[in-house]
């Protein structure tokens, strides 16, 4: 077995011009269908966690100087953060379905073309 030849072919294949085939187009369409949902989930989930953390800081007296008003504000912020975290996944699923509906026909057509080749 000529390992030098295999190694040379592997290196050459990295530098050879690549054709944008149907598989690449299918992967791009799939990513495009899911991109909006992923962006929403990351940003809204992170914001909800930060709101929850801020509420905890108020409850522990790190912000607001302690006392009953800071505790009440902390509890309110904590509840808002928890609700935000709880609704993130159902909204994410709805957005995924919306993306699949929008790009589904193109993805199915391209997948059928690939499978028939």
N, CA, C and O atoms as CSV, one atom per row, in Angstrom:
chain,resi,resn,atom,element,x,y,z
A,1,UNK,N,N,0.845,-1.175,0.000
A,1,UNK,CA,C,0.000,0.000,0.000
A,1,UNK,C,C,0.890,1.238,0.000
A,1,UNK,O,O,1.778,1.376,0.841
A,2,UNK,N,N,0.648,2.119,-0.935
A,2,UNK,CA,C,1.475,3.306,-1.094
A,2,UNK,C,C,0.854,4.455,-0.298
A,2,UNK,O,O,-0.034,5.149,-0.793
A,3,UNK,N,N,1.319,4.652,0.919
A,3,UNK,CA,C,0.747,5.692,1.782
A,3,UNK,C,C,1.095,7.088,1.300
A,3,UNK,O,O,0.340,8.032,1.531
A,4,UNK,N,N,2.238,7.227,0.630
A,4,UNK,CA,C,2.621,8.540,0.106
A,4,UNK,C,C,1.624,9.010,-0.954
A,4,UNK,O,O,1.258,10.184,-1.004
A,5,UNK,N,N,1.195,8.077,-1.793
A,5,UNK,CA,C,0.230,8.422,-2.844
A,5,UNK,C,C,-1.109,8.829,-2.226
A,5,UNK,O,O,-1.722,9.806,-2.655
A,6,UNK,N,N,-1.559,8.080,-1.222
A,6,UNK,CA,C,-2.827,8.389,-0.550
A,6,UNK,C,C,-2.746,9.753,0.117
A,6,UNK,O,O,-3.682,10.549,0.041
A,7,UNK,N,N,-1.617,10.019,0.771
A,7,UNK,CA,C,-1.429,11.305,1.438
A,7,UNK,C,C,-1.420,12.448,0.424
A,7,UNK,O,O,-2.025,13.493,0.664
A,8,UNK,N,N,-0.737,12.255,-0.708
A,8,UNK,CA,C,-0.667,13.290,-1.738
A,8,UNK,C,C,-2.047,13.559,-2.334
A,8,UNK,O,O,-2.391,14.713,-2.589
A,9,UNK,N,N,-2.839,12.515,-2.559
A,9,UNK,CA,C,-4.188,12.693,-3.099
A,9,UNK,C,C,-5.093,13.420,-2.109
A,9,UNK,O,O,-5.936,14.225,-2.505
A,10,UNK,N,N,-4.913,13.134,-0.828
A,10,UNK,CA,C,-5.713,13.810,0.191
A,10,UNK,C,C,-5.399,15.304,0.223
A,10,UNK,O,O,-6.307,16.133,0.281
A,11,UNK,N,N,-4.121,15.639,0.184
A,11,UNK,CA,C,-3.721,17.048,0.183
A,11,UNK,C,C,-4.217,17.732,-1.088
A,11,UNK,O,O,-4.721,18.853,-1.029
A,12,UNK,N,N,-4.078,17.071,-2.235
A,12,UNK,CA,C,-4.512,17.652,-3.505
A,12,UNK,C,C,-6.018,17.889,-3.514
A,12,UNK,O,O,-6.486,18.878,-4.078
A,13,UNK,N,N,-6.774,16.995,-2.896
A,13,UNK,CA,C,-8.232,17.159,-2.887
A,13,UNK,C,C,-8.659,18.374,-2.067
A,13,UNK,O,O,-9.712,18.954,-2.333
A,14,UNK,N,N,-7.861,18.766,-1.080
A,14,UNK,CA,C,-8.184,19.957,-0.293
A,14,UNK,C,C,-8.033,21.228,-1.110
A,14,UNK,O,O,-8.724,22.213,-0.853
A,15,UNK,N,N,-7.125,21.220,-2.104
A,15,UNK,CA,C,-6.862,22.408,-2.897
A,15,UNK,C,C,-7.602,22.430,-4.228
A,15,UNK,O,O,-7.609,23.452,-4.915
A,16,UNK,N,N,-8.210,21.340,-4.590
A,16,UNK,CA,C,-8.939,21.270,-5.853
A,16,UNK,C,C,-10.216,22.096,-5.744
A,16,UNK,O,O,-10.822,22.156,-4.673
A,17,UNK,N,N,-10.632,22.732,-6.833
A,17,UNK,CA,C,-11.884,23.504,-6.781
A,17,UNK,C,C,-13.062,22.571,-6.534
A,17,UNK,O,O,-13.169,21.497,-7.126
A,18,UNK,N,N,-13.917,23.002,-5.664
A,18,UNK,CA,C,-15.059,22.181,-5.283
A,18,UNK,C,C,-16.306,22.665,-6.032
A,18,UNK,O,O,-16.529,23.865,-6.193
A,19,UNK,N,N,-17.088,21.721,-6.472
A,19,UNK,CA,C,-18.332,22.045,-7.141
A,19,UNK,C,C,-19.434,22.153,-6.096
A,19,UNK,O,O,-19.555,21.317,-5.201
A,20,UNK,N,N,-20.222,23.190,-6.233
A,20,UNK,CA,C,-21.358,23.348,-5.323
A,20,UNK,C,C,-22.464,22.422,-5.808
A,20,UNK,O,O,-23.230,22.761,-6.710
A,21,UNK,N,N,-22.530,21.266,-5.205
A,21,UNK,CA,C,-23.491,20.263,-5.630
A,21,UNK,C,C,-24.832,20.419,-4.947
A,21,UNK,O,O,-25.072,21.360,-4.191
A,22,UNK,N,N,-25.678,19.487,-5.233
A,22,UNK,CA,C,-27.031,19.522,-4.682
A,22,UNK,C,C,-27.037,19.256,-3.180
A,22,UNK,O,O,-27.887,19.780,-2.460
A,23,UNK,N,N,-26.100,18.451,-2.706
A,23,UNK,CA,C,-26.036,18.178,-1.263
A,23,UNK,C,C,-25.713,19.453,-0.510
A,23,UNK,O,O,-26.300,19.725,0.537
A,24,UNK,N,N,-24.779,20.239,-1.037
A,24,UNK,CA,C,-24.416,21.507,-0.397
A,24,UNK,C,C,-25.614,22.443,-0.383
A,24,UNK,O,O,-25.881,23.105,0.620
A,25,UNK,N,N,-26.334,22.498,-1.499
A,25,UNK,CA,C,-27.519,23.343,-1.569
A,25,UNK,C,C,-28.590,22.873,-0.587
A,25,UNK,O,O,-29.279,23.689,0.026
A,26,UNK,N,N,-28.727,21.564,-0.440
A,26,UNK,CA,C,-29.706,21.021,0.502
A,26,UNK,C,C,-29.340,21.376,1.936
A,26,UNK,O,O,-30.209,21.741,2.728
A,27,UNK,N,N,-28.053,21.269,2.273
A,27,UNK,CA,C,-27.607,21.639,3.622
A,27,UNK,C,C,-27.824,23.115,3.889
A,27,UNK,O,O,-28.207,23.493,4.996
A,28,UNK,N,N,-27.585,23.959,2.889
A,28,UNK,CA,C,-27.782,25.395,3.053
A,28,UNK,C,C,-29.259,25.733,3.263
A,28,UNK,O,O,-29.596,26.572,4.098
A,29,UNK,N,N,-30.131,25.078,2.504
A,29,UNK,CA,C,-31.564,25.305,2.677
A,29,UNK,C,C,-32.043,24.862,4.055
A,29,UNK,O,O,-32.853,25.539,4.688
A,30,UNK,N,N,-31.537,23.724,4.510
A,30,UNK,CA,C,-31.904,23.232,5.836
A,30,UNK,C,C,-31.452,24.213,6.921
A,30,UNK,O,O,-32.201,24.505,7.853
A,31,UNK,N,N,-30.227,24.715,6.793
A,31,UNK,CA,C,-29.721,25.677,7.767
A,31,UNK,C,C,-30.516,26.974,7.717
A,31,UNK,O,O,-30.777,27.585,8.753
A,32,UNK,N,N,-30.900,27.396,6.519
A,32,UNK,CA,C,-31.677,28.618,6.369
A,32,UNK,C,C,-33.056,28.473,6.999
A,32,UNK,O,O,-33.579,29.425,7.578
A,33,UNK,N,N,-33.642,27.295,6.890
A,33,UNK,CA,C,-34.961,27.058,7.476
A,33,UNK,C,C,-34.930,27.132,9.000
A,33,UNK,O,O,-35.925,27.500,9.624
A,34,UNK,N,N,-33.787,26.784,9.603
A,34,UNK,CA,C,-33.687,26.728,11.057
A,34,UNK,C,C,-32.990,27.938,11.676
A,34,UNK,O,O,-33.015,28.099,12.896
A,35,UNK,N,N,-32.373,28.787,10.865
A,35,UNK,CA,C,-31.550,29.880,11.380
A,35,UNK,C,C,-32.326,30.853,12.264
A,35,UNK,O,O,-31.860,31.196,13.351
A,36,UNK,N,N,-33.487,31.297,11.825
A,36,UNK,CA,C,-34.270,32.258,12.599
A,36,UNK,C,C,-34.673,31.722,13.962
A,36,UNK,O,O,-34.637,32.445,14.958
A,37,UNK,N,N,-35.053,30.460,14.003
A,37,UNK,CA,C,-35.447,29.846,15.270
A,37,UNK,C,C,-34.256,29.735,16.212
A,37,UNK,O,O,-34.393,29.958,17.415
A,38,UNK,N,N,-33.095,29.392,15.677
A,38,UNK,CA,C,-31.905,29.276,16.523
A,38,UNK,C,C,-31.496,30.633,17.084
A,38,UNK,O,O,-31.153,30.746,18.261
A,39,UNK,N,N,-31.533,31.661,16.241
A,39,UNK,CA,C,-31.178,33.003,16.716
A,39,UNK,C,C,-32.135,33.444,17.806
A,39,UNK,O,O,-31.708,33.980,18.829
A,40,UNK,N,N,-33.434,33.223,17.596
A,40,UNK,CA,C,-34.406,33.590,18.613
A,40,UNK,C,C,-34.156,32.855,19.916
A,40,UNK,O,O,-34.151,33.467,20.984
A,41,UNK,N,N,-33.949,31.550,19.839
A,41,UNK,CA,C,-33.794,30.748,21.052
A,41,UNK,C,C,-32.575,31.188,21.849
A,41,UNK,O,O,-32.648,31.304,23.073
A,42,UNK,N,N,-31.462,31.435,21.179
A,42,UNK,CA,C,-30.258,31.859,21.892
A,42,UNK,C,C,-30.429,33.236,22.523
A,42,UNK,O,O,-30.078,33.430,23.687
A,43,UNK,N,N,-30.959,34.184,21.775
A,43,UNK,CA,C,-31.066,35.545,22.314
A,43,UNK,C,C,-32.137,35.636,23.393
A,43,UNK,O,O,-31.894,36.218,24.450
A,44,UNK,N,N,-33.314,35.075,23.148
A,44,UNK,CA,C,-34.393,35.176,24.131
A,44,UNK,C,C,-34.087,34.351,25.377
A,44,UNK,O,O,-34.390,34.773,26.493
A,45,UNK,N,N,-33.493,33.183,25.190
A,45,UNK,CA,C,-33.116,32.365,26.341
A,45,UNK,C,C,-32.051,33.030,27.190
A,45,UNK,O,O,-32.117,32.992,28.419
A,46,UNK,N,N,-31.066,33.643,26.539
A,46,UNK,CA,C,-30.019,34.357,27.271
A,46,UNK,C,C,-30.586,35.559,28.004
A,46,UNK,O,O,-30.242,35.806,29.160
A,47,UNK,N,N,-31.457,36.312,27.332
A,47,UNK,CA,C,-32.076,37.479,27.977
A,47,UNK,C,C,-32.917,37.049,29.180
A,47,UNK,O,O,-32.895,37.708,30.219
A,48,UNK,N,N,-33.649,35.956,29.044
A,48,UNK,CA,C,-34.469,35.471,30.161
A,48,UNK,C,C,-33.597,35.043,31.339
A,48,UNK,O,O,-33.936,35.307,32.493
A,49,UNK,N,N,-32.491,34.393,31.055
A,49,UNK,CA,C,-31.584,33.991,32.131
A,49,UNK,C,C,-30.977,35.206,32.814
A,49,UNK,O,O,-30.797,35.202,34.032
A,50,UNK,N,N,-30.661,36.241,32.055
A,50,UNK,CA,C,-30.110,37.462,32.653
A,50,UNK,C,C,-31.138,38.184,33.509
A,50,UNK,O,O,-30.800,38.712,34.569
A,51,UNK,N,N,-32.387,38.213,33.063
A,51,UNK,CA,C,-33.448,38.826,33.868
A,51,UNK,C,C,-33.631,38.033,35.159
A,51,UNK,O,O,-33.772,38.616,36.234
A,52,UNK,N,N,-33.628,36.711,35.056
A,52,UNK,CA,C,-33.756,35.875,36.239
A,52,UNK,C,C,-32.589,36.118,37.210
A,52,UNK,O,O,-32.795,36.229,38.418
A,53,UNK,N,N,-31.384,36.196,36.678
A,53,UNK,CA,C,-30.209,36.446,37.509
A,53,UNK,C,C,-30.250,37.815,38.176
A,53,UNK,O,O,-29.837,37.962,39.327
A,54,UNK,N,N,-30.741,38.803,37.462
A,54,UNK,CA,C,-30.886,40.131,38.053
A,54,UNK,C,C,-31.899,40.096,39.193
A,54,UNK,O,O,-31.694,40.728,40.230
A,55,UNK,N,N,-32.970,39.372,39.005
A,55,UNK,CA,C,-33.951,39.211,40.076
A,55,UNK,C,C,-33.340,38.549,41.302
A,55,UNK,O,O,-33.632,38.931,42.435
A,56,UNK,N,N,-32.488,37.552,41.068
A,56,UNK,CA,C,-31.817,36.903,42.204
A,56,UNK,C,C,-30.899,37.885,42.924
A,56,UNK,O,O,-30.802,37.863,44.151
A,57,UNK,N,N,-30.226,38.743,42.165
A,57,UNK,CA,C,-29.342,39.741,42.790
A,57,UNK,C,C,-30.137,40.703,43.659
A,57,UNK,O,O,-29.685,41.084,44.739
A,58,UNK,N,N,-31.313,41.095,43.196
A,58,UNK,CA,C,-32.158,41.968,44.016
A,58,UNK,C,C,-32.617,41.239,45.274
A,58,UNK,O,O,-32.618,41.821,46.359
A,59,UNK,N,N,-33.006,39.982,45.140
A,59,UNK,CA,C,-33.474,39.215,46.303
A,59,UNK,C,C,-32.373,39.012,47.338
A,59,UNK,O,O,-32.641,39.020,48.540
A,60,UNK,N,N,-31.144,38.832,46.880
A,60,UNK,CA,C,-30.037,38.595,47.800
A,60,UNK,C,C,-29.445,39.885,48.366
A,60,UNK,O,O,-28.566,39.848,49.227
A,61,UNK,N,N,-29.928,41.012,47.879
A,61,UNK,CA,C,-29.463,42.289,48.409
A,61,UNK,C,C,-28.206,42.822,47.754
A,61,UNK,O,O,-27.651,43.817,48.221
A,62,UNK,N,N,-27.740,42.192,46.686
A,62,UNK,CA,C,-26.558,42.674,45.981
A,62,UNK,C,C,-26.879,43.936,45.186
A,62,UNK,O,O,-26.019,44.797,45.001
A,63,UNK,N,N,-28.096,44.038,44.728
A,63,UNK,CA,C,-28.569,45.237,44.036
A,63,UNK,C,C,-29.748,45.803,44.828
A,63,UNK,O,O,-30.481,45.055,45.474
A,64,UNK,N,N,-29.924,47.082,44.779
A,64,UNK,CA,C,-31.076,47.701,45.422
A,64,UNK,C,C,-30.926,47.925,46.905
A,64,UNK,O,O,-31.849,48.460,47.521
A,65,UNK,N,N,-29.836,47.554,47.509
A,65,UNK,CA,C,-29.596,47.834,48.921
A,65,UNK,C,C,-30.373,46.970,49.896
A,65,UNK,O,O,-30.365,47.258,51.093
A,66,UNK,N,N,-31.023,45.956,49.452
A,66,UNK,CA,C,-31.761,45.076,50.357
A,66,UNK,C,C,-33.105,45.664,50.744
A,66,UNK,O,O,-33.511,46.697,50.210
A,67,UNK,N,N,-33.786,45.024,51.654
A,67,UNK,CA,C,-35.088,45.497,52.112
A,67,UNK,C,C,-36.224,44.878,51.338
A,67,UNK,O,O,-36.030,44.122,50.386
A,68,UNK,N,N,-37.419,45.224,51.778
A,68,UNK,CA,C,-38.640,44.647,51.194
A,68,UNK,C,C,-38.855,45.095,49.748
A,68,UNK,O,O,-39.206,44.254,48.920
A,69,UNK,N,N,-38.662,46.384,49.391
A,69,UNK,CA,C,-38.874,46.761,47.979
A,69,UNK,C,C,-37.925,46.036,47.018
A,69,UNK,O,O,-38.333,45.622,45.933
A,70,UNK,N,N,-36.665,45.885,47.421
A,70,UNK,CA,C,-35.713,45.175,46.563
A,70,UNK,C,C,-36.100,43.709,46.446
A,70,UNK,O,O,-35.977,43.121,45.372
A,71,UNK,N,N,-36.563,43.118,47.529
A,71,UNK,CA,C,-36.993,41.720,47.505
A,71,UNK,C,C,-38.204,41.551,46.584
A,71,UNK,O,O,-38.256,40.600,45.804
A,72,UNK,N,N,-39.163,42.454,46.665
A,72,UNK,CA,C,-40.348,42.365,45.813
A,72,UNK,C,C,-39.975,42.518,44.338
A,72,UNK,O,O,-40.469,41.788,43.479
A,73,UNK,N,N,-39.094,43.483,44.063
A,73,UNK,CA,C,-38.642,43.666,42.684
A,73,UNK,C,C,-37.885,42.428,42.200
A,73,UNK,O,O,-38.040,42.005,41.055
A,74,UNK,N,N,-37.077,41.860,43.072
A,74,UNK,CA,C,-36.328,40.663,42.717
A,74,UNK,C,C,-37.227,39.483,42.409
A,74,UNK,O,O,-36.980,38.740,41.460
A,75,UNK,N,N,-38.260,39.310,43.200
A,75,UNK,CA,C,-39.204,38.219,42.958
A,75,UNK,C,C,-39.927,38.430,41.632
A,75,UNK,O,O,-40.115,37.490,40.859
A,76,UNK,N,N,-40.331,39.676,41.378
A,76,UNK,CA,C,-41.026,39.977,40.124
A,76,UNK,C,C,-40.112,39.717,38.925
A,76,UNK,O,O,-40.526,39.090,37.950
A,77,UNK,N,N,-38.881,40.194,38.997
A,77,UNK,CA,C,-37.936,39.959,37.898
A,77,UNK,C,C,-37.630,38.473,37.737
A,77,UNK,O,O,-37.521,37.980,36.614
A,78,UNK,N,N,-37.494,37.768,38.836
A,78,UNK,CA,C,-37.243,36.335,38.773
A,78,UNK,C,C,-38.365,35.590,38.087
A,78,UNK,O,O,-38.122,34.695,37.278
A,79,UNK,N,N,-39.609,35.961,38.413
A,79,UNK,CA,C,-40.757,35.312,37.775
A,79,UNK,C,C,-40.811,35.615,36.275
A,79,UNK,O,O,-41.134,34.740,35.472
A,80,UNK,N,N,-40.493,36.854,35.905
A,80,UNK,CA,C,-40.468,37.211,34.487
A,80,UNK,C,C,-39.394,36.384,33.767
A,80,UNK,O,O,-39.624,35.896,32.661
A,81,UNK,N,N,-38.227,36.228,34.393
A,81,UNK,CA,C,-37.163,35.425,33.800
A,81,UNK,C,C,-37.532,33.962,33.667
A,81,UNK,O,O,-37.219,33.325,32.661
A,82,UNK,N,N,-38.201,33.426,34.684
A,82,UNK,CA,C,-38.622,32.022,34.634
A,82,UNK,C,C,-39.655,31.812,33.531
A,82,UNK,O,O,-39.564,30.851,32.767
A,83,UNK,N,N,-40.630,32.706,33.448
A,83,UNK,CA,C,-41.653,32.586,32.398
A,83,UNK,C,C,-41.006,32.692,31.023
A,83,UNK,O,O,-41.350,31.942,30.109
A,84,UNK,N,N,-40.065,33.627,30.880
A,84,UNK,CA,C,-39.368,33.754,29.605
A,84,UNK,C,C,-38.623,32.487,29.229
A,84,UNK,O,O,-38.649,32.064,28.074
A,85,UNK,N,N,-37.960,31.881,30.202
A,85,UNK,CA,C,-37.233,30.639,29.933
A,85,UNK,C,C,-38.192,29.497,29.588
A,85,UNK,O,O,-37.883,28.659,28.742
A,86,UNK,N,N,-39.339,29.467,30.235
A,86,UNK,CA,C,-40.303,28.396,29.978
A,86,UNK,C,C,-40.945,28.499,28.599
A,86,UNK,O,O,-41.251,27.473,27.992
A,87,UNK,N,N,-41.154,29.704,28.096
A,87,UNK,CA,C,-41.824,29.842,26.799
A,87,UNK,C,C,-40.843,29.825,25.627
A,87,UNK,O,O,-41.266,29.808,24.471
A,88,UNK,N,N,-39.548,29.831,25.910
A,88,UNK,CA,C,-38.565,29.861,24.823
A,88,UNK,C,C,-38.677,28.626,23.931
A,88,UNK,O,O,-38.714,28.755,22.707
A,89,UNK,N,N,-38.732,27.451,24.515
A,89,UNK,CA,C,-38.752,26.234,23.698
A,89,UNK,C,C,-40.032,26.079,22.869
A,89,UNK,O,O,-39.940,25.728,21.693
A,90,UNK,N,N,-41.223,26.327,23.434
A,90,UNK,CA,C,-42.417,26.239,22.572
A,90,UNK,C,C,-42.388,27.239,21.412
A,90,UNK,O,O,-42.806,26.912,20.302
A,91,UNK,N,N,-41.901,28.445,21.663
A,91,UNK,CA,C,-41.806,29.421,20.575
A,91,UNK,C,C,-40.771,28.961,19.552
A,91,UNK,O,O,-40.971,29.117,18.348
A,92,UNK,N,N,-39.670,28.396,20.032
A,92,UNK,CA,C,-38.632,27.862,19.145
A,92,UNK,C,C,-39.226,26.790,18.222
A,92,UNK,O,O,-38.963,26.787,17.020
A,93,UNK,N,N,-40.020,25.892,18.787
A,93,UNK,CA,C,-40.627,24.843,17.971
A,93,UNK,C,C,-41.576,25.421,16.922
A,93,UNK,O,O,-41.620,24.939,15.790
A,94,UNK,N,N,-42.334,26.451,17.296
A,94,UNK,CA,C,-43.236,27.095,16.335
A,94,UNK,C,C,-42.439,27.725,15.195
A,94,UNK,O,O,-42.827,27.633,14.031
A,95,UNK,N,N,-41.317,28.369,15.541
A,95,UNK,CA,C,-40.489,28.998,14.515
A,95,UNK,C,C,-39.832,27.965,13.610
A,95,UNK,O,O,-39.683,28.194,12.410
A,96,UNK,N,N,-39.440,26.829,14.178
A,96,UNK,CA,C,-38.891,25.743,13.356
A,96,UNK,C,C,-39.949,25.259,12.364
A,96,UNK,O,O,-39.653,25.066,11.184
A,97,UNK,N,N,-41.166,25.066,12.834
A,97,UNK,CA,C,-42.242,24.625,11.948
A,97,UNK,C,C,-42.517,25.646,10.851
A,97,UNK,O,O,-42.771,25.284,9.702
A,98,UNK,N,N,-42.465,26.926,11.217
A,98,UNK,CA,C,-42.677,27.995,10.231
A,98,UNK,C,C,-41.587,27.964,9.166
A,98,UNK,O,O,-41.874,28.115,7.978
A,99,UNK,N,N,-40.344,27.770,9.582
A,99,UNK,CA,C,-39.240,27.670,8.629
A,99,UNK,C,C,-39.369,26.444,7.741
A,99,UNK,O,O,-39.064,26.506,6.550
A,100,UNK,N,N,-39.817,25.335,8.305
A,100,UNK,CA,C,-40.004,24.122,7.509
A,100,UNK,C,C,-41.124,24.303,6.492
A,100,UNK,O,O,-41.038,23.801,5.371
A,101,UNK,N,N,-42.171,25.020,6.883
A,101,UNK,CA,C,-43.265,25.287,5.942
A,101,UNK,C,C,-42.788,26.195,4.808
A,101,UNK,O,O,-43.179,26.016,3.655
A,102,UNK,N,N,-41.946,27.164,5.143
A,102,UNK,CA,C,-41.485,28.130,4.158
A,102,UNK,C,C,-40.543,27.490,3.135
A,102,UNK,O,O,-40.670,27.741,1.936
A,103,UNK,N,N,-39.606,26.670,3.597
A,103,UNK,CA,C,-38.600,26.081,2.714
A,103,UNK,C,C,-38.825,24.601,2.437
A,103,UNK,O,O,-38.025,23.979,1.739
A,104,UNK,N,N,-39.888,24.029,2.966
A,104,UNK,CA,C,-40.127,22.596,2.851
A,104,UNK,C,C,-40.248,22.098,1.429
A,104,UNK,O,O,-39.692,21.054,1.089
A,105,UNK,N,N,-40.968,22.829,0.588
A,105,UNK,CA,C,-41.156,22.365,-0.796
A,105,UNK,C,C,-39.833,22.323,-1.547
A,105,UNK,O,O,-39.566,21.372,-2.281
A,106,UNK,N,N,-39.005,23.345,-1.370
A,106,UNK,CA,C,-37.700,23.371,-2.045
A,106,UNK,C,C,-36.804,22.247,-1.537
A,106,UNK,O,O,-36.108,21.598,-2.317
A,107,UNK,N,N,-36.825,22.021,-0.230
A,107,UNK,CA,C,-35.996,20.967,0.365
A,107,UNK,C,C,-36.449,19.591,-0.131
A,107,UNK,O,O,-35.620,18.754,-0.489
A,108,UNK,N,N,-37.761,19.360,-0.151
A,108,UNK,CA,C,-38.272,18.073,-0.621
A,108,UNK,C,C,-37.969,17.854,-2.100
A,108,UNK,O,O,-37.610,16.746,-2.500
A,109,UNK,N,N,-38.109,18.899,-2.913
A,109,UNK,CA,C,-37.820,18.773,-4.342
A,109,UNK,C,C,-36.348,18.430,-4.563
A,109,UNK,O,O,-36.018,17.548,-5.356
A,110,UNK,N,N,-35.471,19.138,-3.851
A,110,UNK,CA,C,-34.033,18.894,-4.014
A,110,UNK,C,C,-33.630,17.517,-3.470
A,110,UNK,O,O,-32.792,16.837,-4.062
A,111,UNK,N,N,-34.223,17.111,-2.351
A,111,UNK,CA,C,-33.937,15.785,-1.798
A,111,UNK,C,C,-34.406,14.683,-2.748
A,111,UNK,O,O,-33.743,13.655,-2.891
A,112,UNK,N,N,-35.543,14.900,-3.392
A,112,UNK,CA,C,-36.046,13.907,-4.347
A,112,UNK,C,C,-35.110,13.815,-5.550
A,112,UNK,O,O,-34.839,12.721,-6.045
A,113,UNK,N,N,-34.615,14.966,-6.021
A,113,UNK,CA,C,-33.660,14.955,-7.148
A,113,UNK,C,C,-32.391,14.191,-6.771
A,113,UNK,O,O,-31.861,13.426,-7.576
A,114,UNK,N,N,-31.909,14.399,-5.552
A,114,UNK,CA,C,-30.690,13.721,-5.104
A,114,UNK,C,C,-30.916,12.216,-4.998
A,114,UNK,O,O,-30.073,11.426,-5.422
A,115,UNK,N,N,-32.045,11.826,-4.438
A,115,UNK,CA,C,-32.303,10.398,-4.242
A,115,UNK,C,C,-32.558,9.664,-5.549
A,115,UNK,O,O,-32.342,8.454,-5.618
A,116,UNK,N,N,-33.009,10.354,-6.580
A,116,UNK,CA,C,-33.274,9.720,-7.866
A,116,UNK,C,C,-32.033,9.580,-8.721
A,116,UNK,O,O,-32.051,8.853,-9.714
A,117,UNK,N,N,-30.965,10.253,-8.362
A,117,UNK,CA,C,-29.726,10.168,-9.167
A,117,UNK,C,C,-29.016,8.854,-8.946
A,117,UNK,O,O,-27.964,8.614,-9.538
